[in-house]
Amino acid sequence: MEKSKLKENIAKIAGTTVITLSDIILYTIYLTLSTSGTSGGKGIYKTFSKADKLFEEINTRTIIDTLSKLKQRRNYILLKEEKNSKYFEITKLGRERLNEIIPHYKVERLWDGSIYLISYDIPEKKRKVRNLLRFSLKKIGAGLLQSSLWLSPYNPTGVVKELAKHLEIEEFVIVSKIDNDSSLIKEKMAVLIERVYKLKDVNKQYDYFLNQINKITSLLKLSFLYNSVLSKDPQLPFRLEPTWFLANKAYSVYRKRLTEILNK
């Protein structure tokens, strides 16, 4: 398959041009490990055949070369042998790469029961630094409450202070803990959380996913559709999620469907 065509097919599956064939194969190994518990012998090759027709269009040599690159050049995987059976294992570097490109559903979410506000008043001449701070706040899961005021249920104090020190804006950034009676909050906390994190919009996407799930027979297409929604989910502490929020149901059904596709 021509490289341009390969990139086009990968983009159709993953919904992005950032993902490479190496990433796809690494992720396929991960799916096998997390779903069936095996990543070698029939396991990995069965997964490739189930993953998507994409692999049917790639010659065996290309897949072997990509696996070799993942193992030798990038140290993302190890090939191990036990009782005459060979299998793959994802290394620490491999898992770090997966964390960069794939969101993961958090089944455990420790919460101290508090809500935190991050506020800043950074001079216009430091606009680039201010934009970098905003980007970083989004990355750690903070939600924009209003201009220069962000909210987070997870204690961001250490991360924000370290970042502010690195950017040399410590004097302009404040992290404070609030409660339901705070004069800063004019709405009920549940309503505020729902609005700030646009939970209704995310829930509509989970609902769409659940309506599509049984129509999808490609392991990768299923997974990337799910991940496209999960990437928008703030994964709040479970006690803060509304009872109507479909995230947990979507995760359970998604895991079940992965197993069904692998076992066909």
C-alpha positions as CSV (number, residue, x, y, z in Angstrom):
1,M,0.0,0.0,0.0
2,E,1.3,3.5,-0.8
3,K,2.3,5.6,2.1
4,S,-0.2,8.3,1.2
5,K,-3.1,5.8,1.1
6,L,-1.9,4.2,4.3
7,K,-2.0,7.6,6.1
8,E,-5.4,8.3,4.7
9,N,-6.8,4.9,5.9
10,I,-5.3,5.4,9.4
11,A,-6.8,8.9,9.6
12,K,-10.2,7.5,8.7
13,I,-10.0,5.0,11.6
14,A,-8.4,7.2,14.2
15,G,-10.0,10.5,13.3
16,T,-6.6,12.2,13.3
17,T,-3.4,12.4,11.2
18,V,-1.2,12.4,14.3
19,I,-1.5,8.6,14.7
20,T,1.0,6.5,12.8
21,L,1.1,2.8,11.8
22,S,3.5,2.3,14.7
23,D,1.0,3.8,17.1
24,I,-1.9,1.7,15.6
25,I,0.1,-1.5,16.0
26,L,1.2,-0.6,19.5
27,Y,-2.4,0.2,20.5
28,T,-3.6,-3.0,18.9
29,I,-1.2,-4.9,21.2
30,Y,-2.5,-3.0,24.1
31,L,-6.1,-3.8,23.3
32,T,-5.2,-7.5,23.1
33,L,-3.5,-7.4,26.5
34,S,-6.2,-5.4,28.2
35,T,-9.1,-7.4,26.7
36,S,-8.0,-11.0,26.2
37,G,-4.9,-11.1,28.3
38,T,-2.7,-12.4,25.5
39,S,-0.5,-10.6,23.1
40,G,1.4,-13.3,21.3
41,G,1.0,-16.3,19.0
42,K,-2.6,-16.5,17.8
43,G,-3.6,-13.7,20.1
44,I,-1.8,-10.8,18.4
45,Y,-2.4,-12.0,14.9
46,K,-6.0,-12.7,15.6
47,T,-6.3,-9.1,16.9
48,F,-4.7,-7.7,13.8
49,S,-7.2,-9.6,11.6
50,K,-10.1,-8.5,13.8
51,A,-8.8,-4.9,14.2
52,D,-9.6,-3.6,10.8
53,K,-9.4,-4.3,7.1
54,L,-6.5,-1.9,7.2
55,F,-4.2,-4.8,8.1
56,E,-5.5,-6.9,5.2
57,E,-4.2,-4.2,2.9
58,I,-0.7,-4.0,4.5
59,N,1.8,-6.6,3.5
60,T,3.3,-8.8,6.2
61,R,6.8,-7.4,5.7
62,T,5.6,-3.9,6.6
63,I,3.9,-5.2,9.8
64,I,7.0,-7.2,10.8
65,D,9.3,-4.2,10.1
66,T,7.0,-1.9,12.2
67,L,7.0,-4.4,15.1
68,S,10.8,-4.5,14.8
69,K,11.0,-0.7,15.0
70,L,8.7,-0.7,18.0
71,K,11.0,-3.3,19.7
72,Q,14.5,-2.3,18.7
73,R,14.5,1.4,17.9
74,R,11.9,2.8,20.2
75,N,11.9,0.2,23.0
76,Y,8.1,0.3,23.2
77,I,7.6,-3.5,23.2
78,L,9.5,-6.6,24.2
79,L,9.2,-10.0,22.6
80,K,9.3,-12.7,25.2
81,E,9.2,-16.5,25.1
82,E,7.7,-18.8,27.6
83,K,6.9,-22.6,27.2
84,N,7.5,-22.4,23.5
85,S,5.1,-19.5,23.2
86,K,6.1,-16.0,22.1
87,Y,4.3,-12.9,23.2
88,F,4.6,-9.2,23.3
89,E,4.9,-7.0,26.4
90,I,4.6,-3.2,26.4
91,T,7.5,-1.4,28.1
92,K,7.3,1.7,30.3
93,L,8.2,3.8,27.3
94,G,5.5,2.1,25.3
95,R,2.9,2.9,28.0
96,E,4.1,6.5,28.1
97,R,3.6,6.8,24.4
98,L,0.1,5.3,24.7
99,N,-0.7,7.9,27.4
100,E,0.3,10.6,25.0
101,I,-2.1,9.5,22.2
102,I,-4.9,7.6,23.9
103,P,-7.2,8.7,26.7
104,H,-7.9,6.1,29.5
105,Y,-11.0,5.7,31.5
106,K,-10.1,6.1,35.2
107,V,-11.9,3.5,37.3
108,E,-10.4,5.1,40.5
109,R,-10.7,8.8,41.1
110,L,-9.5,10.0,44.5
111,W,-11.1,13.2,45.7
112,D,-10.7,15.2,48.9
113,G,-14.2,16.5,48.7
114,S,-13.1,20.1,47.8
115,I,-13.4,22.3,44.8
116,Y,-10.5,24.6,43.8
117,L,-10.3,27.9,42.0
118,I,-7.3,29.0,40.0
119,S,-7.3,32.7,39.3
120,Y,-4.7,34.9,37.6
121,D,-4.1,38.5,36.5
122,I,-1.2,38.3,34.1
123,P,-0.1,41.5,32.3
124,E,-0.8,41.8,28.5
125,K,2.9,41.9,27.8
126,K,3.1,38.3,29.1
127,R,0.3,37.1,26.7
128,K,2.3,34.1,25.4
129,V,2.9,32.9,29.0
130,R,-0.8,33.5,29.8
131,N,-1.8,31.3,26.9
132,L,0.6,28.6,27.9
133,L,-0.9,28.7,31.4
134,R,-4.4,28.3,29.9
135,F,-3.3,25.4,27.8
136,S,-1.8,23.7,30.9
137,L,-4.9,24.2,33.0
138,K,-7.0,22.5,30.3
139,K,-4.5,19.7,30.2
140,I,-4.8,19.0,34.0
141,G,-8.6,19.0,33.8
142,A,-9.5,22.4,35.0
143,G,-12.6,24.0,33.5
144,L,-13.1,27.7,32.6
145,L,-15.5,29.4,34.9
146,Q,-15.1,32.8,33.5
147,S,-12.3,35.0,32.2
148,S,-9.1,34.3,34.1
149,L,-10.9,32.1,36.6
150,W,-10.8,28.3,36.4
151,L,-12.3,25.5,38.5
152,S,-11.0,22.0,39.4
153,P,-12.3,19.3,41.7
154,Y,-8.8,17.8,41.9
155,N,-6.3,19.7,44.0
156,P,-4.1,21.5,41.4
157,T,-2.0,23.5,44.0
158,G,1.3,21.7,43.5
159,V,1.1,21.5,39.7
160,V,0.0,25.1,39.3
161,K,2.6,26.5,41.7
162,E,5.4,24.5,40.0
163,L,4.2,25.7,36.6
164,A,3.9,29.4,37.8
165,K,7.4,29.2,39.2
166,H,8.7,27.8,35.9
167,L,6.9,30.5,33.9
168,E,8.0,33.2,36.4
169,I,4.4,34.3,37.1
170,E,4.1,33.2,40.7
171,E,2.9,36.7,41.9
172,F,0.1,36.7,39.4
173,V,-1.5,33.2,40.1
174,I,-3.6,32.2,43.1
175,V,-5.1,28.8,43.9
176,S,-7.9,28.7,46.6
177,K,-10.2,26.1,48.0
178,I,-13.9,26.9,48.0
179,D,-17.1,25.3,49.4
180,N,-20.8,25.5,48.5
181,D,-21.3,28.5,50.7
182,S,-18.5,30.5,49.1
183,S,-19.5,34.0,48.1
184,L,-17.6,33.4,44.8
185,I,-20.2,30.8,43.7
186,K,-23.7,32.0,42.8
187,E,-25.0,28.6,41.6
188,K,-25.4,25.2,43.2
189,M,-22.3,23.2,42.9
190,A,-23.9,20.5,40.8
191,V,-25.3,23.0,38.3
192,L,-22.0,24.8,38.2
193,I,-20.0,21.6,37.5
194,E,-22.5,20.7,34.7
195,R,-22.2,24.1,33.1
196,V,-18.4,24.5,33.3
197,Y,-17.6,21.0,31.9
198,K,-20.5,21.0,29.4
199,L,-21.6,17.6,30.7
200,K,-24.9,17.6,28.6
201,D,-22.9,17.9,25.4
202,V,-20.5,15.1,26.4
203,N,-23.5,13.0,27.4
204,K,-25.1,13.4,24.0
205,Q,-21.9,12.0,22.4
206,Y,-21.9,9.0,24.8
207,D,-25.5,8.4,23.8
208,Y,-24.5,8.5,20.1
209,F,-21.7,6.0,20.8
210,L,-24.0,3.6,22.6
211,N,-26.5,3.7,19.7
212,Q,-23.7,2.9,17.3
213,I,-21.7,0.3,19.2
214,N,-23.4,-2.9,17.9
215,K,-23.1,-1.7,14.3
216,I,-19.3,-1.6,14.5
217,T,-17.3,-4.7,13.8
218,S,-13.9,-3.2,13.6
219,L,-11.9,-3.3,16.8
220,L,-10.0,-0.1,16.0
221,K,-13.0,1.9,14.7
222,L,-14.9,1.0,17.9
223,S,-12.0,1.9,20.1
224,F,-11.2,5.2,18.4
225,L,-14.9,6.3,18.4
226,Y,-15.1,5.6,22.1
227,N,-11.8,7.4,22.7
228,S,-13.0,10.5,20.7
229,V,-15.8,10.9,23.3
230,L,-13.7,9.9,26.3
231,S,-11.2,12.6,25.4
232,K,-13.9,15.2,26.0
233,D,-15.0,13.7,29.3
234,P,-13.4,15.6,32.3
235,Q,-13.6,12.4,34.3
236,L,-14.8,14.1,37.4
237,P,-14.9,12.4,40.8
238,F,-17.8,9.9,40.6
239,R,-19.7,11.8,43.4
240,L,-19.8,14.9,41.1
241,E,-21.1,13.1,38.1
242,P,-24.9,13.5,37.5
243,T,-26.9,10.3,37.8
244,W,-28.0,10.6,34.1
245,F,-24.4,10.8,32.9
246,L,-23.6,7.8,30.6
247,A,-19.8,7.6,31.0
248,N,-19.8,4.5,33.2
249,K,-22.4,2.7,31.1
250,A,-20.5,3.5,27.9
251,Y,-17.2,2.2,29.4
252,S,-18.9,-1.1,30.5
253,V,-20.6,-1.7,27.2
254,Y,-17.5,-0.7,25.3
255,R,-15.4,-3.3,27.2
256,K,-18.0,-6.0,26.6
257,R,-18.1,-5.2,22.9
258,L,-14.3,-5.3,22.5
259,T,-14.4,-8.9,24.0
260,E,-17.2,-9.9,21.6
261,I,-15.3,-8.7,18.6
262,L,-12.1,-10.5,19.7
263,N,-13.9,-13.7,20.4
264,K,-15.8,-13.9,17.1
